[in-house]
Amino acid sequence: VQKRSAEKSKEMTENYSLAHKFSDHRKKIVHIFKDDDNINALFNGYGKSISSYEQLKKKLGVAYLSYYNAQMKNSLLLLVHSFVNSVLIEINIKHMLLPNTDSTQLESLRSSDNFNSIESYRAFFQYYKSSQHLNYDHSDLIKSVLATNYLQFNNPRVNDTEFLKGLKRNFESFNKNDELRHIDLILGITRTLLTSKSNIPSYGIFKLLLDKLGDLQLYHYQTLVYQTLPRFSHKSTVLNGCKLSALHFQHLIEQTPSILDSLLRYQVPRSDVETLKQMLSFFRLDEVAKHEKVVNRSYLADLMSKSRFFRSQSRQLGIAPVVFASDSPIYVSKETVYSGMRACIELGQFQYLDSLFNKLVVHSVDDAENEALKVSLMIEDREVVESRIFDNDLFKILIRASRKSDDLGRMMWLMPHLDKYLTSNGEHIDSSLKREIFLALTKFGLEGKVLAYEKMLNFGDM
């Protein structure tokens, strides 16, 4: 007992001595730093200010700085992980797990949404969109920060040039005769997305991927791009297996309005009428229909679309329009409206064509920069440009809609506008429009018009 007491007493004496030394040392440090000369001496050599990124790079001795955009970075990582995962599954099926797999099954693997796994999507979405991929269990045990090894950009500006050049090069090298062509394509796209880092990209790169993969009928990989687009804040609805709504894409339309064209076209091969209606709600068609009552009492009355659906309640989408975060106008090209029309025709939703056309009439404005028309998604007062509404593509859409929906009323409304257009643009009518005109006139038994147009269009040359 005496021995333990002696050891305890010795330990307490040593601790007291150490505490006393620490207190004395602290007092000396405080005394030293009360002197302004000593404080200023700490910052000798740092008097030069840095007023630009170029000066900062020179000071640090680096060629570029690193910038982060969490939302874009996480979306790209989710996409490339999904791409590589699907490629590995396809390679395993073909060469390792099922060597005798029928080639038609492999074809369906890359062109069908049926092979998508909601369980895998939930895991990948949660892991990347929430930035969980930045965590690692030994983060406090090493000197370097491994989280900085992930995708980063060399410039804070948003610019797609490097990404678009790389992606276009990937698609141009696509060889339709190669059995593994699509795998080479997807791996090339993955490489481009991971190595292009001059600037932060916009959602324009996702639009390009949606369009190109859709054109090649690589619908499985197109769906992986589509599933990347919603924000993490929408995880409760995105990951429950329900169809996506307009709200899931609002941030995309606000930042890159042209992507609406791709979202409309995406629904067609999947025959997804409900999601198509959600995409159409960006045009505020229900408000357009209400606005027609005023326009029909103006000099534009003859130009407003007429069909057997014009007074039908089925024209109402019944979907609350998206309220954009900004009051600034958001414009899309008239080709985006055309894509909406074509999607409606393909999926048999003819009742929305009147509102889409009238949207063109009332909310088109001059795009002086591109010498074309653009369409405002918002309802606002604009100078009417009705004389430039019609073109070959629009006539093909409307005439085809009349024929496929057996709508003589729409065709009769369209005839005066077609007459006027042919009179001034007869030499610019392409063969596909001639064919649509001929098929529609013969379907509705308008032989007189066939004879009248024969002199101008020469249907025999179709």
C-alpha positions in Angstrom: 0.0 0.0 0.0 2.8 2.4 0.9 4.5 1.6 -2.5 1.3 2.4 -4.4 0.8 5.6 -2.4 4.4 6.7 -3.2 3.9 6.0 -6.9 0.7 8.0 -6.9 2.3 10.9 -5.1 5.2 10.9 -7.6 2.7 10.9 -10.5 0.8 13.9 -9.1 4.0 15.8 -8.5 5.1 15.3 -12.1 1.7 16.3 -13.4 1.8 19.5 -11.3 5.2 20.3 -12.6 4.1 19.8 -16.2 1.1 22.0 -15.7 3.2 24.7 -14.1 5.6 24.6 -17.1 2.7 24.8 -19.6 1.3 27.8 -17.8 4.6 29.6 -17.8 5.2 28.7 -21.5 1.7 30.0 -22.4 2.3 33.3 -20.6 5.6 33.8 -22.5 3.8 33.2 -25.9 1.0 35.6 -25.0 3.6 38.2 -24.0 5.5 37.8 -27.3 2.4 38.2 -29.4 1.3 41.3 -27.7 4.1 43.0 -29.6 2.9 44.1 -33.0 6.3 43.7 -34.5 6.3 40.0 -33.8 2.8 39.7 -35.3 3.8 41.5 -38.5 7.0 39.3 -38.8 4.8 36.2 -39.2 3.5 37.5 -42.5 6.7 38.7 -44.2 6.8 37.7 -47.8 3.0 37.5 -48.2 2.3 41.1 -48.8 1.6 40.7 -52.6 -2.1 40.4 -53.4 -3.5 38.0 -55.9 -6.3 39.4 -58.0 -6.8 36.8 -60.7 -6.9 33.0 -61.3 -3.9 33.3 -63.6 -1.8 34.9 -60.8 -3.0 32.2 -58.4 -2.0 29.4 -60.8 1.4 31.1 -61.2 1.9 31.5 -57.5 0.9 27.8 -56.9 3.0 26.6 -59.8 0.2 24.7 -61.4 -1.2 24.6 -65.0 -4.8 24.7 -63.9 -7.0 24.8 -60.8 -9.7 22.3 -59.8 -13.4 23.1 -59.6 -16.3 21.1 -58.5 -19.9 21.0 -59.5 -21.5 18.4 -57.3 -24.7 17.9 -59.2 -23.1 17.5 -62.6 -20.2 15.4 -61.3 -22.5 13.1 -59.4 -24.8 12.7 -62.5 -21.8 11.8 -64.7 -20.4 9.3 -62.2 -23.9 7.6 -61.9 -24.1 7.4 -65.7 -20.7 6.0 -66.4 -21.1 3.5 -63.6 -24.4 2.4 -65.0 -22.9 2.1 -68.5 -19.9 0.0 -67.3 -22.2 -2.2 -65.2 -24.5 -2.9 -68.2 -21.5 -3.6 -70.5 -20.0 -6.1 -68.0 -23.4 -7.9 -67.7 -23.7 -8.2 -71.4 -20.2 -9.5 -71.9 -20.7 -12.0 -69.1 -23.9 -13.3 -70.7 -22.3 -13.6 -74.1 -18.8 -15.0 -73.3 -18.8 -16.4 -69.8 -22.1 -17.3 -68.1 -24.2 -18.3 -71.1 -21.9 -19.1 -74.0 -24.8 -20.6 -76.0 -27.1 -17.6 -75.7 -29.2 -16.9 -78.7 -28.0 -13.7 -80.6 -31.6 -12.4 -80.8 -31.7 -12.3 -77.0 -28.5 -10.2 -76.9 -30.1 -7.9 -79.5 -33.1 -7.4 -77.2 -30.8 -6.8 -74.2 -29.5 -3.5 -75.7 -32.8 -2.4 -77.3 -35.2 -3.1 -74.4 -36.0 -1.5 -71.1 -37.0 -4.9 -69.7 -33.4 -5.6 -68.5 -33.2 -2.6 -66.2 -33.0 -3.5 -62.6 -34.8 -1.1 -60.2 -32.8 -2.6 -57.3 -29.4 -1.7 -59.0 -30.8 1.7 -60.0 -31.8 2.5 -56.4 -28.3 1.5 -55.1 -26.4 3.4 -57.7 -28.6 6.5 -57.5 -28.3 6.7 -53.7 -24.6 6.1 -53.7 -23.6 8.7 -56.4 -26.3 11.3 -56.3 -25.9 11.7 -52.5 -22.1 12.0 -52.8 -21.6 8.8 -50.7 -18.9 7.8 -53.1 -16.7 10.5 -51.5 -16.5 8.6 -48.2 -13.9 5.9 -47.3 -13.3 4.1 -44.1 -9.6 5.1 -43.5 -10.0 8.8 -44.3 -8.4 9.9 -41.0 -5.4 7.6 -41.3 -3.7 8.9 -44.5 -2.2 12.2 -45.5 -3.9 12.6 -48.9 -7.6 13.2 -49.5 -8.8 10.4 -51.8 -12.1 12.2 -52.5 -10.3 14.6 -54.8 -9.4 11.8 -57.1 -12.9 11.8 -58.6 -14.1 13.8 -61.6 -13.2 17.5 -61.4 -13.0 20.4 -63.9 -10.3 22.9 -64.8 -12.6 25.9 -65.3 -15.7 27.2 -63.5 -17.4 28.2 -66.7 -20.1 26.1 -68.3 -19.1 25.0 -71.8 -19.9 21.8 -73.7 -17.4 22.1 -76.5 -14.9 19.5 -75.4 -17.6 17.0 -74.3 -19.6 17.4 -77.5 -16.5 17.0 -79.8 -15.6 13.8 -78.0 -19.1 12.4 -78.0 -19.6 13.2 -81.7 -16.3 11.5 -82.5 -17.5 8.4 -80.6 -20.7 8.2 -82.6 -19.0 8.9 -85.9 -16.7 5.9 -85.3 -19.7 3.6 -84.7 -19.4 0.6 -87.0 -22.8 -0.9 -87.8 -21.2 -4.1 -89.1 -19.2 -5.0 -85.9 -20.9 -7.4 -83.6 -19.6 -5.6 -80.5 -20.0 -2.2 -82.0 -22.4 -0.9 -79.3 -20.0 -2.0 -76.5 -17.1 -0.1 -78.1 -19.4 2.9 -78.5 -20.6 2.9 -74.8 -17.0 2.4 -73.5 -15.9 5.2 -75.8 -18.6 7.5 -74.4 -17.6 6.5 -70.9 -14.0 7.4 -71.6 -15.0 10.8 -73.0 -17.2 11.6 -70.0 -14.4 10.8 -67.6 -11.5 12.5 -69.4 -13.1 15.7 -70.7 -12.6 18.3 -68.0 -11.7 21.7 -69.5 -15.0 23.2 -68.5 -18.1 22.2 -66.5 -20.7 20.7 -69.1 -24.3 21.6 -69.3 -27.2 19.2 -69.7 -26.7 19.6 -73.4 -24.5 16.5 -73.3 -27.3 14.4 -71.9 -29.6 15.7 -74.7 -27.0 14.5 -77.3 -26.8 11.1 -75.7 -30.6 10.7 -75.5 -30.9 11.6 -79.2 -28.1 9.6 -80.6 -28.7 6.5 -78.6 -32.4 6.7 -79.5 -31.5 7.0 -83.2 -29.4 3.8 -82.9 -32.2 2.1 -81.0 -29.9 1.4 -78.1 -32.9 1.9 -75.8 -31.4 0.2 -72.8 -28.5 2.6 -72.7 -30.7 5.5 -73.5 -32.8 4.7 -70.5 -29.7 4.7 -68.3 -29.1 8.3 -69.5 -32.8 9.2 -68.8 -32.6 7.8 -65.3 -29.6 9.9 -64.5 -31.5 13.2 -65.0 -33.6 13.6 -61.8 -32.1 15.3 -58.8 -31.3 13.6 -55.5 -34.0 15.7 -53.8 -36.6 13.7 -55.7 -35.3 10.3 -54.5 -38.5 9.5 -52.6 -40.6 9.5 -55.9 -37.8 8.6 -58.3 -36.8 5.4 -56.6 -40.3 4.0 -55.8 -40.8 2.6 -59.3 -43.5 5.2 -60.3 -43.4 7.1 -63.6 -41.5 10.4 -63.6 -43.4 13.6 -63.7 -42.7 17.1 -65.1 -41.3 18.2 -61.8 -38.5 15.7 -62.0 -37.2 17.5 -65.1 -38.0 21.2 -64.3 -34.4 22.0 -63.4 -33.3 20.6 -66.8 -35.8 22.7 -68.8 -34.8 25.9 -66.9 -31.1 25.3 -67.6 -31.2 23.6 -71.0 -34.6 24.2 -72.6 -33.7 22.3 -75.8 -33.6 19.0 -73.8 -37.5 19.1 -73.8 -37.3 17.9 -77.5 -35.4 14.8 -76.4 -37.7 14.1 -73.5 -40.7 14.2 -75.8 -39.1 11.9 -78.4 -38.0 9.5 -75.6 -41.6 8.6 -74.8 -42.6 7.4 -78.3 -40.8 4.0 -78.6 -42.0 3.2 -75.1 -45.6 4.1 -75.8 -45.6 6.1 -72.6 -48.7 8.3 -72.9 -48.8 9.4 -69.3 -45.3 10.7 -69.2 -45.8 12.3 -72.6 -48.6 14.3 -71.1 -46.3 15.3 -68.3 -43.8 16.6 -70.8 -46.6 18.4 -72.8 -47.5 20.3 -69.6 -44.3 22.4 -70.0 -46.2 24.0 -73.0 -49.1 25.0 -70.6 -51.6 23.7 -73.1 -54.6 24.1 -70.7 -53.8 27.8 -70.5 -53.4 28.0 -74.3 -56.9 26.5 -74.7 -58.3 29.1 -72.4 -56.5 31.9 -74.3 -58.0 30.7 -77.5 -61.4 32.3 -76.6 -59.8 35.7 -76.8 -57.7 35.0 -79.9 -60.8 33.7 -81.7 -62.3 37.2 -81.5 -59.2 38.8 -83.1 -57.8 38.9 -86.6 -56.0 35.6 -85.9 -59.3 33.7 -85.7 -58.9 32.1 -89.2 -55.4 30.9 -88.3 -56.4 29.1 -85.0 -56.5 25.4 -85.4 -59.8 23.7 -85.9 -60.6 20.0 -85.7 -63.2 17.6 -84.3 -61.4 17.8 -81.0 -61.5 21.6 -80.8 -64.4 21.8 -78.3 -63.7 18.5 -76.6 -63.0 18.2 -72.9 -60.4 15.6 -73.8 -58.1 18.5 -74.8 -57.5 19.2 -71.1 -54.3 17.7 -69.8 -55.5 18.1 -66.3 -51.9 18.6 -65.0 -50.9 21.7 -63.0 -48.3 23.6 -65.1 -44.8 23.8 -63.7 -44.0 27.0 -62.0 -40.5 28.0 -63.1 -38.0 29.3 -60.5 -37.2 32.3 -62.7 -39.5 35.0 -64.2 -37.2 35.3 -67.3 -38.8 33.9 -70.5 -37.8 30.3 -71.4 -37.7 29.6 -75.1 -37.6 26.4 -77.1 -37.3 26.0 -80.9 -40.4 25.4 -83.0 -38.9 21.9 -83.8 -39.5 21.1 -80.1 -43.2 21.8 -80.7 -43.1 19.7 -83.8 -41.6 16.8 -81.8 -44.5 17.1 -79.4 -46.9 17.0 -82.3 -45.2 13.9 -83.8 -45.3 12.2 -80.5 -49.0 12.8 -80.1 -49.6 11.4 -83.6 -47.5 8.3 -82.9 -49.3 7.6 -79.6 -52.8 8.5 -80.8 -53.2 11.7 -78.7 -54.7 13.8 -81.5 -56.7 15.9 -79.1 -53.6 17.9 -78.1 -52.6 19.0 -81.6 -54.9 22.0 -81.7 -53.4 23.4 -78.6 -49.8 22.7 -79.7 -50.4 24.5 -83.1 -52.1 27.4 -81.4 -49.2 27.6 -79.0 -47.0 28.2 -82.1 -49.3 30.9 -83.4 -49.6 32.9 -80.2 -46.3 32.4 -78.5 -43.8 32.4 -81.4 -41.2 35.2 -81.5 -38.4 36.1 -83.8 -35.0 34.7 -82.9 -32.9 37.3 -84.6 -29.6 35.5 -83.8 -30.5 32.3 -85.6 -33.0 33.9 -88.1 -35.7 31.6 -87.1 -38.7 31.4 -84.8 -38.6 30.3 -81.1 -41.5 29.6 -78.8 -42.0 30.9 -75.3 -43.0 28.3 -72.7 -44.7 31.0 -70.6 -47.9 32.8 -71.4 -47.1 36.4 -72.1 -47.8 39.2 -74.6 -45.7 38.9 -77.8 -45.6 40.3 -81.2 -47.4 37.8 -83.5 -45.4 36.4 -86.4 -48.2 34.4 -88.0 -46.9 34.8 -91.6 -43.9 32.6 -90.8 -45.7 29.8 -88.8 -46.1 27.3 -91.7 -43.3 25.4 -93.3 -42.9 21.9 -95.0 -42.5 20.0 -91.7 -45.5 21.6 -90.0 -47.8 20.8 -93.0 -46.6 17.2 -93.1 -47.4 16.9 -89.4 -50.9 18.4 -89.6 -51.9 16.6 -92.8 -50.7 13.3 -91.4 -52.6 13.9 -88.2 -55.8 14.6 -90.2 -55.4 11.4 -92.2 -54.5 9.1 -89.2 -57.3 10.5 -87.0 -59.8 10.5 -89.9 -60.4 14.2 -89.2 -61.9 15.9 -92.2 -62.6 19.0 -90.2 -58.9 19.6 -89.6 -58.1 19.0 -93.3 -60.8 21.5 -94.4 -59.4 24.1 -92.0 -55.9 23.5 -93.3 -56.7 23.7 -97.0 -56.8 27.5 -97.3 -53.5 27.8 -95.6 -52.0 25.1 -97.8 -53.3 26.8 -100.9 -51.6 30.0 -99.9 -48.4 28.3 -99.0 -48.2 26.3 -102.2 -48.8 29.5 -104.3 -45.7 31.2 -102.8 -43.5 28.1 -102.1 -44.5 25.5 -104.7 -40.9 25.0 -105.9 -39.7 24.2 -102.4 -42.2 21.4 -101.7 -40.3 18.1 -101.1 -41.6 14.6 -102.1 -42.6 13.6 -98.6 -45.0 16.5 -98.3 -46.4 15.8 -101.8 -47.0 12.2 -100.7 -48.8 13.3 -97.5 -51.0 15.7 -99.5 -51.9 13.1 -102.0 -52.7 10.4 -99.4 -54.9 12.8 -97.4 -56.8 14.1 -100.4 -57.5 10.6 -101.7 -58.5 9.4 -98.3 -61.1 12.1 -97.9 -62.3 11.8 -101.5 -61.3 15.3 -102.5 -60.6 14.4 -106.1 -61.1 18.0 -107.2 -58.2 19.2 -105.1 -56.1 16.3 -106.4 -56.6 17.5 -110.0 -56.0 21.1 -108.9 -52.7 20.3 -107.1 -51.6 17.9 -109.9 -50.6 20.8 -112.1 -48.6 22.4 -109.4 -47.1 19.4 -107.6 -47.0 16.7 -110.3 -47.9 13.8 -108.0 -46.5 11.3 -110.6 -42.9 12.3 -109.6 -43.3 11.2 -106.0 
